[in-house]
Amino acid sequence: MASAVCGGSLASVLGPCQLRSPRRFPLKSRRTSFERRFLGQKVRASSSAFVETKQPSPLESTVDKEKLSSKQGVLACPICYEPLTSRGDLVLSVDSASGSTLQCGTCKKTYVGNETHFDLTATSGTEEYGESMAFSAELFRIPLISYLYERGWRQSFSFWGGFPGPEKEFELIKGFLKSVLGGNILDASCGSGLFSRLFAKSGLFSLVIALDYSENMLEQCYEFIQGEDNFPKEKLALVRADISRLPFASSSIDAVHAGAALHCWPSPSTAVAEISRVLRPGGVFVATTFLLDGPFRLFPLLRPLRQNITQISGSHIFLSEGELEDLCRTCGLIGFKFVRNERFVMISASKPS
Ligand SMILES: C[S@@+](CC[C@H](N)C(=O)[O-])C[C@H]1O[C@@H](n2cnc3c(N)ncnc32)[C@H](O)[C@@H]1O
């Protein structure tokens, strides 16, 4: 059960907190209630407690610049985790993937970049062998789904899931990431790069790595970038990889964001363990997902079916903040915090310093 929720950076997102265990906040109008709740004045947070909120100031940061990871040297072989080297000086950016060759000095595998991204999956370069993931991962590899994702699919999360929408989510994310602003950020399971692009354009990070398993989602992200004037392409790199096998050196990443993705991962614990490995001490993980406690509380007979639903769909159903806290703790992350609106939950936890 999640207990100490407020304090630390959540307090700095939401202001001084007088609440230990915020629950669901049933409200009539989602958008305006969200503004009241998270970005406004004094808001109702549970039947018995209130949270004082204030707008987080993104630049009001407590960053220890000495500790920030460097832009270079983050890429590692997904097979042995040893550094990848390139012919010539490779500076990661949207444009540097095309035609690039990365090599692992230890296992000697070569990874070739294509027009849109670096393919750093363990299976990159296979000729005969093929494998497919669970439905929840394969779904997003379908070109039509990748195309529709930012053209209505993602927006629907606000109507049925209580997601506040990209701009407000971004404000909350920045609040959680105050201590690592100026460093690099991995947007894990970035989809078509909705948040990766916001991170890059904000100028708040030295490098944004947009990572997804779906090559078609990455292609969409590339196309959105090409369609924008003055996009800071030197701030962003697109990488195809499996969340369970991250192609980064241990302790090389300052921040990891995973929007609406935890429930899609084949093994959330393997994924969060990988995130914990690549985060540097003091690095911050922030993620959003759905909590489907409503139907399962209403119909307790559904509970035993949860495993079966996961096995069939590959999608993990989280029922409480406590489960997410336990997941983070068991993967070595501390200082769990969360904010919640209906089924939407944003969590944050850090790698111990
Ligand atoms: C619902 S989308 C979230 C996209 C975006 N982060 C957002 O906030 O809208 C979930 C993403 O998880 C990705 N995904 C699923 N399994 C994955 C895996 N094993 N490794 C990396 N990404 C994965 C999918 O390709 C998809 O783009």
Ligand as a Chemical Component Dictionary entry (heavy atoms), coordinates in Angstrom:
data_LIG
# 
_chem_comp.id                   LIG 
_chem_comp.type                 NON-POLYMER 
_chem_comp.pdbx_formal_charge   0 
_chem_comp.three_letter_code    LIG 
# 
loop_
_chem_comp_atom.comp_id 
_chem_comp_atom.atom_id 
_chem_comp_atom.alt_atom_id 
_chem_comp_atom.type_symbol 
_chem_comp_atom.charge 
_chem_comp_atom.model_Cartn_x 
_chem_comp_atom.model_Cartn_y 
_chem_comp_atom.model_Cartn_z 
_chem_comp_atom.pdbx_ordinal 
LIG C1  C1  C 0  0.560  3.556  -25.307 1  
LIG S1  S1  S 1  2.096  3.846  -26.124 2  
LIG C2  C2  C 0  2.797  5.213  -25.202 3  
LIG C3  C3  C 0  3.441  6.254  -26.088 4  
LIG C4  C4  C 0  3.890  7.554  -25.417 5  
LIG N1  N1  N 0  4.927  7.320  -24.442 6  
LIG C5  C5  C 0  2.766  8.318  -24.781 7  
LIG O1  O1  O 0  2.934  8.856  -23.660 8  
LIG O2  O2  O -1 1.739  8.473  -25.410 9  
LIG C6  C6  C 0  3.038  2.475  -25.521 10 
LIG C7  C7  C 0  4.349  2.295  -26.257 11 
LIG O3  O3  O 0  5.095  1.240  -25.633 12 
LIG C8  C8  C 0  5.873  0.643  -26.631 13 
LIG N2  N2  N 0  6.368  -0.670 -26.175 14 
LIG C9  C9  C 0  5.634  -1.792 -25.937 15 
LIG N3  N3  N 0  6.457  -2.809 -25.586 16 
LIG C10 C10 C 0  7.724  -2.319 -25.602 17 
LIG C11 C11 C 0  9.003  -2.890 -25.347 18 
LIG N4  N4  N 0  9.141  -4.164 -25.018 19 
LIG N5  N5  N 0  10.092 -2.101 -25.437 20 
LIG C12 C12 C 0  9.972  -0.783 -25.796 21 
LIG N6  N6  N 0  8.782  -0.199 -26.046 22 
LIG C13 C13 C 0  7.676  -0.951 -25.971 23 
LIG C14 C14 C 0  4.913  0.546  -27.802 24 
LIG O4  O4  O 0  5.581  0.353  -29.039 25 
LIG C15 C15 C 0  4.183  1.886  -27.709 26 
LIG O5  O5  O 0  4.767  2.854  -28.559 27 
# 
loop_
_chem_comp_bond.comp_id 
_chem_comp_bond.atom_id_1 
_chem_comp_bond.atom_id_2 
_chem_comp_bond.value_order 
_chem_comp_bond.pdbx_ordinal 
LIG C1  S1  SING 1  
LIG S1  C2  SING 2  
LIG S1  C6  SING 3  
LIG C2  C3  SING 4  
LIG C3  C4  SING 5  
LIG C4  N1  SING 6  
LIG C4  C5  SING 7  
LIG C5  O1  DOUB 8  
LIG C5  O2  SING 9  
LIG C6  C7  SING 10 
LIG C7  O3  SING 11 
LIG C7  C15 SING 12 
LIG O3  C8  SING 13 
LIG C8  N2  SING 14 
LIG C8  C14 SING 15 
LIG N2  C9  SING 16 
LIG N2  C13 SING 17 
LIG C9  N3  DOUB 18 
LIG N3  C10 SING 19 
LIG C10 C11 SING 20 
LIG C10 C13 DOUB 21 
LIG C11 N4  SING 22 
LIG C11 N5  DOUB 23 
LIG N5  C12 SING 24 
LIG C12 N6  DOUB 25 
LIG N6  C13 SING 26 
LIG C14 O4  SING 27 
LIG C14 C15 SING 28 
LIG C15 O5  SING 29 
# 
